[in-house]
Amino acid sequence: MAHTISHDEAQGRYVLTVEGEEAGFAAYTPVEGALDFNHTVIDPRFQGQGLSKILISAALDDVRLSGRQVYASCSAVAGFVDKNPEYKDLLAE
């Protein structure tokens, strides 16, 4: 299954596309040099395939490259960071 993740900065979200179809997104709001990830959605047709992990890790990797930090208001992002301690350094205090 071919997937891509793109950053739609105008809409404030990272978008997951599977086989050319939007399968989900991780939305954020910019806050004082950080991004507050506040909502993650995977379309029901694509759930149960581990795609939220792929989406969130790609989004956080991109944030790391930009030199920003994150707030994890979204429970999916917070849970991902809890399970993947290599991302804890990205959390804004």
NORKAWO-V919013 format. One record per backbone hydrogen bond with DSSP energy under -0.5 kcal/mol. NH is the residue of the N-H (numbers start at 1). CO is the residue of the C=O. Records with the same first field share a line. If there is no record, write none. Layout:
BEGIN
NH: CO, CO
END
This chain:
BEGIN
4: 17
6: 15
8: 6, 13
9: 7
11: 8
12: 8
13: 8
14: 26
15: 6
16: 24
17: 4, 15
18: 21
19: 2
21: 18
23: 16
24: 16
25: 41
26: 14
27: 25, 39
28: 12
29: 36
31: 34
34: 31
35: 69
36: 29
37: 35, 71
38: 27, 36
39: 27
41: 25
43: 23
46: 43
47: 43, 44
49: 46
54: 50
55: 51
56: 52
57: 53
58: 54
59: 55
60: 56
61: 57
62: 58
63: 59
64: 60
65: 61
66: 62
67: 63, 64
68: 63
69: 33
70: 90
71: 35
73: 37, 71
74: 37
78: 74
79: 75
80: 76
81: 77
82: 78
83: 79
84: 80
87: 84
88: 85
90: 87
91: 88
92: 70
END
